[in-house]
Amino acid sequence: MKRNINRARSQSWDAVAQWYVGWTGNNGSRYHRALAVPLLLEMLDPRAGEHIADLGCGPGILAPPVAARGASFVGIDLSPRLIAEARKSHGKSGRFVVGDVTRLPRHVHLPVGGFDAACFLLSIQDINPLDAAMASAARLLKPGGRLAVVMLHPCFRVPRQSGWGWDEGRGLKFRRLDSYLTPLAVPMQSHGNGTTRSYHRPLGAYAEALSLAGLALTGIREVGDLPVQGDSRADRRAAGEFPLFLGLRAVKL
Ligand SMILES: C[S@@+](CC[C@H](N)C(=O)[O-])C[C@H]1O[C@@H](n2cnc3c(N)ncnc32)[C@H](O)[C@@H]1O
């Protein structure tokens, strides 16, 4: 059942932590490794000596590639189990804090204005309300600090409201969209003991939230899906033609 997005608050992924860690492994799922992390690093451009915050860090798979560039890493997530996992697997590459990024806690590792860059890696669409999450990212950044966001492309991947279709006459695989402008809070497939919720918002809502938080959009990148062995020509064309992920880059004014 869809819920009114205005009344839904985001939840921790604690109940599905075991499943999620099993899916990502220590270094991320194949989508993380091949597409999402490289796109995030491109948008974020972490540099030696910088302080980087990852909002909705989950099991912390972004910490090692950021630390490898000589930057220091702080991850924050609502799920105590995922933060425990992050500390266990990546404690040498960063620090990890349990907290709600829509109501940022006071914490010695989360100094206001203390970060050169911040990011949301596949987390912004699991966090609600959006404006509060963007405001927290902006609060953590120094003036001139950078924000990078990687998410499922909201124009083409609307949970339960988009999919593939086959046009027999034209021999063409097409992308079908059943709704787009209406913001949605969508319960996702249940895993283990719990169900997570994903929040669909149209692209304009992200631009608006950035602007409200005093962040200016400076870059956009869209990337297609991974090729799968045995895919038909039509499958390959569709996977390359309709983006899976969207990357945004912004700067604090
Ligand atoms: C899809 S997971 C992504 C985790 C990680 N960035 C990754 O790519 O593996 C989404 C994460 O957002 C976290 N989350 C949801 N709402 C949150 C909130 N209000 N504050 C902090 N984290 C939140 C969940 O606990 C979950 O770990």
The ligand as a Gaussian input file, in Angstrom:
#p B3LYP/6-31G(d) Opt

LIG

0 1
 C       19.885000       1.388000       0.566000
 S       20.663000       1.623000       2.109000
 C       22.173000       2.348000       1.487000
 C       23.309000       2.176000       2.440000
 C       24.695000       2.552000       1.875000
 N       24.784000       3.942000       1.504000
 C       25.044000       1.671000       0.712000
 O       25.081000       2.139000      -0.442000
 O       25.292000       0.460000       0.966000
 C       19.816000       3.041000       2.811000
 C       20.292000       3.403000       4.206000
 O       19.661000       4.609000       4.637000
 C       19.519000       4.514000       6.060000
 N       18.558000       5.517000       6.535000
 C       17.233000       5.605000       6.259000
 N       16.710000       6.684000       6.880000
 C       17.723000       7.288000       7.560000
 C       17.808000       8.451000       8.384000
 N       16.743000       9.202000       8.630000
 N       19.011000       8.760000       8.919000
 C       20.116000       7.995000       8.683000
 N       20.094000       6.903000       7.888000
 C       18.905000       6.547000       7.335000
 C       19.082000       3.091000       6.289000
 O       19.265000       2.648000       7.627000
 C       19.979000       2.354000       5.272000
 O       21.191000       1.926000       5.860000

